[in-house]
């Protein structure tokens, strides 16, 4: 069940449109646009995961492209590493941290055993998208996209936080993945500096 929870957050199935016919007038992207964005992500990712003849390594290489395409790595990196001095780093060091996080996210969402855990998971009920927090001037509105999934006898609620252009983070059964990643990175860096850790990995 735990393996399923992590992998569903990246490659879960969204097959229903968002509830409601009107888009949000105060944002660049509304409920319909966010729904279409999530479905495109899911269609692409599931096509990769369900390749019968491809090895897990090949699937991960292809999913890495999905991470670059669909996840807001810049925003995630800042939130995850902000308490470790990320904002004070030089531009070149920030790029190193982002590249490291891209690789880490692939393991986080599609590591050992997690790809097979996603096969045959199904959406239960309807997808619901609604505005999340206040809209920042000059930026698209964030939405929370609520989905419920089942596999065999297990079920879980996944909430995606997205602006319809990139996925910022997800909440799995109430657990915020930004907080999870931040805790893991703080533990990994330990008493050293962020760049000491990055340069060793």
C-alpha positions as CSV (number, residue, x, y, z in Angstrom):
1,X,0.0,0.0,0.0
2,X,2.8,2.4,0.9
3,X,4.5,1.9,-2.5
4,X,1.2,2.5,-4.2
5,X,0.7,5.8,-2.4
6,X,4.0,7.3,-3.5
7,X,3.8,6.2,-7.1
8,X,0.2,7.2,-7.6
9,X,1.1,10.8,-6.7
10,X,3.1,11.1,-10.0
11,X,1.3,8.7,-12.4
12,X,-2.3,8.4,-11.2
13,X,-5.2,8.0,-13.6
14,X,-7.5,11.1,-14.2
15,X,-10.2,10.1,-16.6
16,X,-13.1,12.4,-15.6
17,X,-13.4,16.1,-16.3
18,X,-13.6,18.6,-13.4
19,X,-17.0,19.4,-12.0
20,X,-18.5,22.6,-13.2
21,X,-18.8,24.3,-16.6
22,X,-17.3,27.7,-15.9
23,X,-13.6,28.5,-15.7
24,X,-12.2,30.7,-13.0
25,X,-12.2,34.3,-14.4
26,X,-9.5,35.5,-12.0
27,X,-6.8,33.0,-13.2
28,X,-5.1,32.1,-16.5
29,X,-6.1,28.5,-16.0
30,X,-9.4,27.4,-14.7
31,X,-10.9,24.0,-13.6
32,X,-11.3,22.7,-17.2
33,X,-7.7,23.6,-18.1
34,X,-6.3,22.1,-15.0
35,X,-8.2,18.9,-15.6
36,X,-6.9,18.7,-19.2
37,X,-3.4,19.3,-18.0
38,X,-3.6,16.5,-15.4
39,X,-5.1,14.1,-17.9
40,X,-2.3,14.8,-20.4
41,X,0.3,14.1,-17.7
42,X,-1.4,10.9,-16.7
43,X,-2.0,9.6,-20.2
44,X,1.7,10.1,-21.0
45,X,3.0,8.6,-17.7
46,X,0.7,5.6,-17.8
47,X,1.6,4.8,-21.4
48,X,5.2,4.6,-20.2
49,X,4.4,2.5,-17.1
50,X,2.2,0.0,-18.9
51,X,4.7,-0.9,-21.7
52,X,4.8,-4.6,-21.5
53,X,8.2,-5.2,-23.1
54,X,10.2,-2.3,-21.5
55,X,12.4,-2.7,-18.5
56,X,12.0,-0.6,-15.4
57,X,15.2,1.2,-16.3
58,X,13.8,2.2,-19.7
59,X,10.6,3.3,-18.1
60,X,12.5,5.5,-15.5
61,X,14.5,7.1,-18.3
62,X,11.2,8.0,-20.1
63,X,9.6,9.1,-16.8
64,X,12.5,11.4,-16.2
65,X,11.3,13.4,-19.2
66,X,7.9,13.6,-17.6
67,X,9.4,15.1,-14.5
68,X,11.1,17.8,-16.5
69,X,8.0,18.5,-18.5
70,X,5.3,18.4,-15.8
71,X,6.8,19.1,-12.4
72,X,7.7,22.6,-11.3
73,X,11.2,21.7,-10.4
74,X,12.3,25.3,-9.8
75,X,9.5,25.9,-7.3
76,X,9.9,22.5,-5.6
77,X,13.6,23.0,-5.2
78,X,13.2,26.4,-3.6
79,X,10.6,25.1,-1.1
80,X,12.5,21.9,-0.3
81,X,15.9,23.5,0.2
82,X,14.9,27.0,1.5
83,X,15.8,26.1,5.1
84,X,19.2,24.8,3.9
85,X,20.4,28.1,2.4
86,X,19.3,27.5,-1.2
87,X,18.2,31.1,-1.7
88,X,21.7,32.4,-0.8
89,X,23.5,30.2,-3.4
90,X,25.1,31.4,-6.6
91,X,23.1,30.7,-9.8
92,X,25.5,27.9,-10.9
93,X,25.1,26.1,-7.5
94,X,21.3,26.5,-7.7
95,X,21.4,24.7,-11.0
96,X,23.4,21.9,-9.5
97,X,20.8,21.5,-6.7
98,X,17.9,21.5,-9.2
99,X,19.6,18.8,-11.3
100,X,20.2,16.7,-8.1
101,X,16.5,17.1,-7.2
102,X,15.3,15.9,-10.6
103,X,17.2,12.7,-10.1
104,X,15.9,12.3,-6.5
105,X,12.3,12.9,-7.6
106,X,12.6,10.0,-10.1
107,X,13.6,7.7,-7.2
108,X,11.1,9.2,-4.9
109,X,8.2,8.6,-7.3
110,X,9.4,5.7,-9.4
111,X,12.0,3.8,-7.3
112,X,12.4,0.1,-6.8
113,X,9.0,-1.6,-6.8
114,X,6.9,1.5,-7.3
115,X,6.3,1.2,-11.0
116,X,4.7,-2.2,-10.7
117,X,2.6,-1.0,-7.7
118,X,0.8,1.5,-10.0
119,X,-0.4,-1.0,-12.6
120,X,-4.2,-1.4,-12.6
121,X,-4.9,1.3,-10.1
122,X,-8.2,3.0,-10.9
123,X,-9.8,6.4,-10.3
124,X,-12.9,6.1,-8.0
125,X,-15.5,8.8,-8.4
126,X,-15.1,12.2,-10.0
127,X,-12.1,14.6,-10.2
128,X,-12.7,17.9,-8.4
129,X,-10.6,21.0,-9.1
130,X,-10.9,24.2,-7.0
131,X,-8.7,27.3,-6.4
132,X,-5.9,26.9,-3.8
133,X,-4.9,29.9,-1.8
134,X,-4.6,33.4,-3.1
135,X,-3.6,34.2,-6.6
136,X,-0.2,35.9,-6.9
137,X,0.0,38.9,-9.2
138,X,1.5,38.0,-12.6
139,X,1.3,34.2,-11.9
140,X,-1.3,31.6,-12.7
141,X,-3.8,30.6,-10.0
142,X,-2.9,27.4,-8.1
143,X,-5.6,24.7,-7.9
144,X,-6.1,21.7,-5.7
145,X,-7.2,18.8,-7.7
146,X,-8.9,16.1,-5.5
147,X,-8.8,12.5,-6.7
148,X,-9.6,9.2,-5.1
149,X,-8.0,6.0,-6.3
150,X,-8.3,2.3,-5.6
151,X,-6.2,-0.8,-6.3
152,X,-7.6,-4.1,-5.2
153,X,-9.1,-3.5,-1.8
154,X,-7.0,-0.4,-1.0
155,X,-8.0,3.2,-1.6
156,X,-6.4,6.6,-1.1
157,X,-7.1,10.3,-1.7
158,X,-4.6,12.2,-3.7
159,X,-4.7,16.0,-3.9
160,X,-2.5,17.6,-6.6
161,X,-1.5,21.3,-6.2
162,X,-1.0,22.7,-9.7
163,X,-1.4,25.9,-11.7
164,X,-2.4,24.0,-14.8
165,X,1.1,24.4,-16.3
166,X,3.2,22.5,-13.8
167,X,2.6,20.3,-10.7
168,X,3.9,21.9,-7.6
169,X,3.3,19.1,-5.1
170,X,0.8,16.5,-4.0
171,X,-0.8,15.5,-0.7
172,X,-1.2,11.7,-0.3
173,X,-3.7,10.6,2.4
174,X,-3.1,14.0,4.0
175,X,0.7,14.0,3.9
176,X,2.3,17.0,2.1
177,X,5.1,15.7,-0.2
178,X,7.0,19.0,0.0
179,X,7.2,18.5,3.8
180,X,8.3,14.9,3.3
181,X,11.0,15.8,0.8
182,X,12.2,18.7,3.0
183,X,12.6,16.3,6.0
184,X,14.4,13.7,3.9
185,X,16.8,16.4,2.5
186,X,17.5,17.9,5.9
187,X,18.3,14.5,7.3
188,X,20.6,13.7,4.3
189,X,22.5,17.0,4.5
190,X,22.8,16.7,8.3
191,X,25.3,19.0,10.0
192,X,27.2,19.8,6.7
193,X,26.3,22.4,4.1
194,X,23.9,21.9,1.2
195,X,26.6,22.2,-1.5
196,X,29.0,19.8,0.3
197,X,26.2,17.3,0.1
198,X,25.3,18.1,-3.5
199,X,28.8,17.9,-4.7
200,X,29.2,14.5,-3.2
201,X,26.2,13.2,-5.0
